[in-house]
């Protein structure tokens, strides 16, 4: 729905004449795929919109591919998180131990898609990966030689847009210098029309109510002298996050699983093509429940905005907006600034050149070059390097099916930080994923 809306809105401007959605779940393809097709048709009837369950059809002659998959679906995520929580370890699927389990399933599936893309897509194809845990997945795909893949996330750009709204400013006038890893990044500078405003934001009490600074205390940002990615909540408030999740009646994964099951069950009884408006109301009802609970159980902080979906209202596009921004820059012949997950290439001192980082970069039709950040705050770098080592070892473990590397990875992870816990978690995750992963030693 969101992806179809964003692409259809920009399709004429970006000369996109065909859009193909692929899902190997026929039930979901016939519900959500058909809804997406309706949305695209309303916005651009000339756009050739194809639905398929065949991946070869989906990637054939493609210029760009966006991957967002969930191997094992919601039920596997629920168990990923509950296994970690049973040991008192954060189960969040991107930053927590559960992310490793998710990556065990995600990477092999994405590698299969990448091989098909190499064979059937355009030779200049670019793949934008949104599948979590994006940090581990992006690093592993690059380590496997898929240098046409880029990790994307809408959290940093979304935070910048929230600052623009706070300042009643045009989002295009807000710029940020971001560095770190996916879901573990810092803004060292934020400007509005060229004027530095980061310190003003840190001191602005309204920013802690109306933006994703809401998850942090002002004293922390004052001490760090920078603005934090929302997911750093799990690192700076680790014990609070675990306590809040354990006290909640259900985990994030369990809530999403319930919402998706209920929504799919209700929509499966409806006529998508002939009663689209009623179907859209059902979708909005359930998705509103999902969005309204975002990070609420973990932080104890609820968003005060009401979620809505207007087909015709122009929006930021979410993660699709990041991919579309890349396409716009590539087509325009000019250089644009974006935040993406790409190899460090000397940008952040203290990291390897081939470390995939989340960073502000310059994008044009020929290249994607990270901004030179240089030396960064020592404490921030310590967390980044520790998690980067976890991601490197996770990549090695998944590529080589190495239990030893997997144990080493979770042992070093700041949110696990224990050999004995890592050993137990990895043994459970290997057993949990045996249907999807083979040959682990």
JOSUL-V130491 format. One record per pair of residues at least 12 apart in sequence whose C-alpha atoms are under 6 Angstrom apart, sorted by sequence separation. I is the first residue (numbers start at 1). J is the second residue. D is the distance in Angstrom with one decimal. If there is no record, write none. Layout:
BEGIN
I	J	D
I	J	D
END
This chain:
BEGIN
177	189	5.1
343	355	5.4
344	356	5.8
393	405	5.7
394	406	5.8
410	422	5.2
138	151	5.5
176	189	5.6
343	356	4.2
344	357	5.7
176	190	4.4
342	356	5.0
343	357	6.0
175	190	5.6
342	357	5.6
394	409	5.7
407	422	5.3
175	191	5.3
341	357	5.2
393	409	5.1
407	423	5.6
81	98	5.2
174	191	5.7
341	358	4.3
80	98	4.9
174	192	4.7
212	230	6.0
340	358	5.4
173	192	5.5
288	307	5.5
340	359	5.7
390	409	4.6
173	193	5.0
339	359	5.3
127	148	6.0
128	149	5.9
129	150	6.0
339	360	4.2
126	148	5.2
127	149	4.6
128	150	4.9
129	151	4.9
130	152	5.6
338	360	5.5
339	361	6.0
128	151	5.8
129	152	6.0
338	361	5.5
390	413	5.7
337	361	5.7
337	362	4.7
347	372	4.4
348	373	5.3
349	374	5.0
336	362	5.6
347	373	5.3
348	374	5.0
349	375	5.3
336	363	5.3
347	374	6.0
335	363	5.4
18	47	5.8
20	49	5.8
24	53	4.9
335	364	4.6
17	47	5.3
18	48	4.6
19	49	4.9
20	50	4.5
21	51	5.1
22	52	4.9
23	53	5.1
334	364	6.0
18	49	6.0
20	51	5.9
22	53	5.2
4	36	5.5
8	40	5.3
71	105	6.0
99	133	5.5
330	364	4.8
1	36	4.5
5	40	5.9
8	43	6.0
329	364	5.2
330	365	3.7
4	40	5.6
8	44	6.0
22	58	6.0
20	58	5.8
94	132	6.0
188	226	5.5
402	440	5.8
403	441	5.3
94	133	4.5
187	226	5.8
401	440	4.5
402	441	5.6
187	227	5.2
186	227	5.9
186	228	4.9
186	229	6.0
185	229	5.4
135	182	5.2
183	231	5.3
184	232	5.7
162	211	5.7
245	297	5.8
245	298	5.3
244	298	5.2
241	298	4.8
59	117	5.9
62	121	4.8
63	122	5.7
60	120	4.8
61	121	4.3
62	122	5.7
60	121	4.9
61	122	5.0
64	125	5.4
66	127	5.8
59	121	5.5
63	125	4.8
64	126	5.0
65	127	4.7
66	128	4.8
67	129	4.9
68	130	5.1
69	131	5.7
64	127	5.9
66	129	5.9
67	130	6.0
68	131	4.5
90	242	5.6
154	318	5.5
154	319	4.8
153	319	5.7
78	253	5.0
78	254	5.6
181	357	4.7
182	358	5.3
180	357	5.7
181	358	4.6
180	358	5.3
179	358	5.8
179	359	4.5
178	359	5.1
178	360	5.3
74	257	5.3
177	360	5.7
152	340	5.4
151	341	4.6
150	341	6.0
139	356	5.5
136	391	5.1
140	395	4.7
6	317	5.2
3	320	5.7
101	429	5.9
END
